[in-house]
Amino acid sequence: MKKFILFFSLGLLFSCETTLVETSAGYHMDGSSYILGSDEDNQIAMDLVLAYADKNTDYMTEMMADSVTYSPPTGGLSMTMNNDQIADVIMQLHSPYDSIKRTIWNSVPLIRKGTDYTRVTVAFSENRFLKDGTQENLRIVDRIFIRDGKIFRVNQWDAEME
């Protein structure tokens, strides 16, 4: 009887197949749909968010495409920079602060059917400690676009936190 249970259990184990089902993860205004993106792209985006706060320009440069476009949260013009400009731009953006602390709340990688890139939406809080001793607390949403493991666009929105 023990042998029967063992062989039956092994048979069930080896007869099960894992099937990936592509389900809709939302819709675009043009009628196309989204599917969930990869965990790898999701991790790249989360690591980028934290690397910015840590001023880890080496990681950021490594994960960026040859050029990247950044759309700032306050509107205005997007800026496109070459990979060799990233460190200078990051340090300039950090210039008013002693430090920045970010806490990620959630992130969702989506691929619009028919495209070759993932857009990861990362929501997080940011505590900015300014050089004059004051502090700013924000809630931020970054939409990070990734193709072939490299970030090529970042759109950002923010609002003050209570």
QUIVENVEN-V173095 format. One record per residue. N is the residue number from 1. RES is the residue in one small letter. SS is DSSP state (h for helix, s for strand, l for the rest). Layout:
BEGIN
n;res;ss
N;RES;SS
N;RES;SS
END
This chain:
BEGIN
n;res;ss
1;m;l
2;k;h
3;k;h
4;f;h
5;i;h
6;l;h
7;f;h
8;f;h
9;s;h
10;l;h
11;g;h
12;l;h
13;l;h
14;f;h
15;s;h
16;c;l
17;e;l
18;t;l
19;t;l
20;l;l
21;v;l
22;e;l
23;t;l
24;s;l
25;a;l
26;g;l
27;y;s
28;h;l
29;m;l
30;d;l
31;g;l
32;s;l
33;s;s
34;y;s
35;i;s
36;l;s
37;g;l
38;s;l
39;d;h
40;e;h
41;d;h
42;n;h
43;q;h
44;i;h
45;a;h
46;m;h
47;d;h
48;l;h
49;v;h
50;l;h
51;a;h
52;y;h
53;a;h
54;d;l
55;k;l
56;n;l
57;t;h
58;d;h
59;y;h
60;m;h
61;t;h
62;e;h
63;m;h
64;m;s
65;a;s
66;d;s
67;s;s
68;v;s
69;t;s
70;y;s
71;s;s
72;p;l
73;p;l
74;t;l
75;g;l
76;g;l
77;l;l
78;s;l
79;m;s
80;t;s
81;m;s
82;n;s
83;n;h
84;d;h
85;q;h
86;i;h
87;a;h
88;d;h
89;v;h
90;i;h
91;m;h
92;q;h
93;l;h
94;h;h
95;s;l
96;p;l
97;y;s
98;d;s
99;s;s
100;i;s
101;k;s
102;r;s
103;t;s
104;i;s
105;w;s
106;n;s
107;s;s
108;v;s
109;p;s
110;l;s
111;i;s
112;r;s
113;k;l
114;g;l
115;t;l
116;d;l
117;y;l
118;t;s
119;r;s
120;v;s
121;t;s
122;v;s
123;a;s
124;f;s
125;s;s
126;e;s
127;n;s
128;r;s
129;f;s
130;l;s
131;k;l
132;d;l
133;g;l
134;t;l
135;q;s
136;e;s
137;n;s
138;l;s
139;r;s
140;i;s
141;v;s
142;d;s
143;r;s
144;i;s
145;f;s
146;i;s
147;r;s
148;d;l
149;g;l
150;k;s
151;i;s
152;f;s
153;r;s
154;v;s
155;n;s
156;q;s
157;w;s
158;d;s
159;a;s
160;e;s
161;m;l
162;e;l
END
